[in-house]
Amino acid sequence: MIDMIMGLLINCLVIYAFLSIKKFNAQKIKLSIISSITIIVVAIIPGLGYRIDKSSGDYYFGYPVDVIVYHGGMMFSLGSFGLLFNFFFIYWFYKLLSKLAMLMVPLNRG
């Protein structure tokens, strides 16, 4: 359990360091919060982010990369780069969507 907490802490520090490279602006904060919520919500959807390995009985949470593996009892393991990959994958996806939305909205000139 301690290794999982340490892994989460390290992942959070890496995410914070990356996001504060240039500056923290409102869009980065909004996209970070939305990305974090999306990771949690997608991880609990059966068939997409929640899978069961029938041979070993392990439960895998996360999409597109496994973030947490539940082995039974109180045994969890954290895919250390899974959380980082999922966060940045979803973050850049939402950033691309926001840029496309800005291109689609006509400018008011007048």
C-alpha positions as a Markdown table, in Angstrom:
| # | Residue | x | y | z |
|---|---|---|---|---|
| 1 | Met | 0.0 | 0.0 | 0.0 |
| 2 | Ile | 2.9 | 2.3 | 0.7 |
| 3 | Asp | 4.4 | 1.8 | -2.7 |
| 4 | Met | 1.0 | 2.8 | -4.3 |
| 5 | Ile | 0.8 | 6.0 | -2.3 |
| 6 | Met | 4.4 | 6.8 | -3.2 |
| 7 | Gly | 3.7 | 6.1 | -6.9 |
| 8 | Leu | 0.6 | 8.4 | -6.8 |
| 9 | Leu | 2.7 | 11.1 | -5.1 |
| 10 | Ile | 5.4 | 10.9 | -7.7 |
| 11 | Asn | 2.9 | 10.9 | -10.6 |
| 12 | Cys | 1.2 | 14.0 | -9.1 |
| 13 | Leu | 4.5 | 15.8 | -8.8 |
| 14 | Val | 5.5 | 15.0 | -12.4 |
| 15 | Ile | 2.1 | 16.3 | -13.6 |
| 16 | Tyr | 2.4 | 19.4 | -11.5 |
| 17 | Ala | 6.0 | 20.0 | -12.8 |
| 18 | Phe | 4.9 | 19.6 | -16.4 |
| 19 | Leu | 1.9 | 21.9 | -16.0 |
| 20 | Ser | 3.9 | 24.7 | -14.4 |
| 21 | Ile | 6.7 | 24.8 | -17.0 |
| 22 | Lys | 5.4 | 28.0 | -18.7 |
| 23 | Lys | 2.7 | 29.2 | -16.4 |
| 24 | Phe | -0.5 | 28.1 | -14.7 |
| 25 | Asn | -3.4 | 29.7 | -16.5 |
| 26 | Ala | -7.1 | 29.1 | -16.1 |
| 27 | Gln | -7.3 | 26.8 | -19.2 |
| 28 | Lys | -4.5 | 24.5 | -17.9 |
| 29 | Ile | -6.3 | 24.2 | -14.5 |
| 30 | Lys | -9.6 | 23.4 | -16.1 |
| 31 | Leu | -8.2 | 20.9 | -18.5 |
| 32 | Ser | -6.2 | 19.2 | -15.6 |
| 33 | Ile | -9.3 | 18.9 | -13.4 |
| 34 | Ile | -11.4 | 17.6 | -16.3 |
| 35 | Ser | -8.7 | 15.1 | -17.3 |
| 36 | Ser | -8.4 | 13.8 | -13.7 |
| 37 | Ile | -12.2 | 13.4 | -13.5 |
| 38 | Thr | -12.2 | 11.6 | -16.9 |
| 39 | Ile | -9.5 | 9.2 | -15.8 |
| 40 | Ile | -11.5 | 8.2 | -12.7 |
| 41 | Val | -14.9 | 7.9 | -14.5 |
| 42 | Val | -13.5 | 5.9 | -17.4 |
| 43 | Ala | -11.6 | 3.6 | -15.1 |
| 44 | Ile | -14.9 | 2.4 | -13.5 |
| 45 | Ile | -16.8 | 1.7 | -16.8 |
| 46 | Pro | -17.0 | -2.1 | -17.2 |
| 47 | Gly | -15.5 | -3.3 | -20.5 |
| 48 | Leu | -13.7 | -0.1 | -21.2 |
| 49 | Gly | -11.6 | 0.9 | -18.2 |
| 50 | Tyr | -12.5 | -2.0 | -15.9 |
| 51 | Arg | -11.4 | -5.5 | -16.8 |
| 52 | Ile | -11.0 | -8.8 | -15.1 |
| 53 | Asp | -8.3 | -11.3 | -15.9 |
| 54 | Lys | -10.0 | -14.6 | -15.7 |
| 55 | Ser | -6.9 | -16.7 | -15.4 |
| 56 | Ser | -5.4 | -14.8 | -12.4 |
| 57 | Gly | -8.5 | -13.1 | -11.0 |
| 58 | Asp | -6.9 | -9.7 | -11.1 |
| 59 | Tyr | -8.9 | -6.5 | -11.7 |
| 60 | Tyr | -7.4 | -3.9 | -14.0 |
| 61 | Phe | -8.6 | -0.3 | -13.9 |
| 62 | Gly | -7.7 | 2.4 | -16.5 |
| 63 | Tyr | -8.0 | 3.2 | -20.2 |
| 64 | Pro | -6.0 | 3.3 | -22.5 |
| 65 | Val | -3.3 | 2.2 | -20.2 |
| 66 | Asp | -3.8 | 0.3 | -16.9 |
| 67 | Val | -3.4 | 2.5 | -13.9 |
| 68 | Ile | -4.3 | 0.3 | -10.9 |
| 69 | Val | -4.3 | -3.5 | -10.6 |
| 70 | Tyr | -6.3 | -5.1 | -7.8 |
| 71 | His | -4.9 | -8.5 | -6.9 |
| 72 | Gly | -7.4 | -9.4 | -4.1 |
| 73 | Gly | -7.4 | -8.8 | -0.4 |
| 74 | Met | -5.6 | -5.5 | 0.3 |
| 75 | Met | -3.1 | -6.0 | -2.6 |
| 76 | Phe | -3.0 | -3.2 | -5.1 |
| 77 | Ser | -0.3 | -2.2 | -7.6 |
| 78 | Leu | 0.1 | 1.0 | -9.5 |
| 79 | Gly | 1.2 | 1.1 | -13.1 |
| 80 | Ser | 3.6 | 4.0 | -12.6 |
| 81 | Phe | 3.5 | 5.4 | -16.1 |
| 82 | Gly | -0.1 | 4.4 | -16.8 |
| 83 | Leu | -1.4 | 7.3 | -14.8 |
| 84 | Leu | 0.9 | 9.8 | -16.4 |
| 85 | Phe | 0.2 | 8.5 | -19.9 |
| 86 | Asn | -3.6 | 8.5 | -19.3 |
| 87 | Phe | -3.5 | 12.0 | -17.8 |
| 88 | Phe | -1.5 | 13.6 | -20.7 |
| 89 | Phe | -3.3 | 11.6 | -23.4 |
| 90 | Ile | -6.7 | 12.9 | -22.2 |
| 91 | Tyr | -5.3 | 16.4 | -21.4 |
| 92 | Trp | -4.0 | 16.8 | -25.0 |
| 93 | Phe | -7.2 | 15.3 | -26.4 |
| 94 | Tyr | -9.3 | 18.0 | -24.5 |
| 95 | Lys | -6.8 | 20.7 | -25.5 |
| 96 | Leu | -7.2 | 19.7 | -29.1 |
| 97 | Leu | -11.0 | 19.8 | -28.7 |
| 98 | Ser | -10.9 | 23.2 | -27.2 |
| 99 | Lys | -8.7 | 24.5 | -30.1 |
| 100 | Leu | -11.0 | 23.0 | -32.6 |
| 101 | Ala | -14.0 | 24.6 | -30.8 |
| 102 | Met | -12.3 | 28.0 | -31.0 |
| 103 | Leu | -11.8 | 27.5 | -34.8 |
| 104 | Met | -15.4 | 26.6 | -35.3 |
| 105 | Val | -16.9 | 29.5 | -33.4 |
| 106 | Pro | -17.2 | 32.5 | -35.7 |
| 107 | Leu | -15.5 | 35.7 | -34.5 |
| 108 | Asn | -17.8 | 38.7 | -33.8 |
| 109 | Arg | -16.4 | 41.6 | -35.6 |
| 110 | Gly | -18.4 | 44.6 | -35.1 |
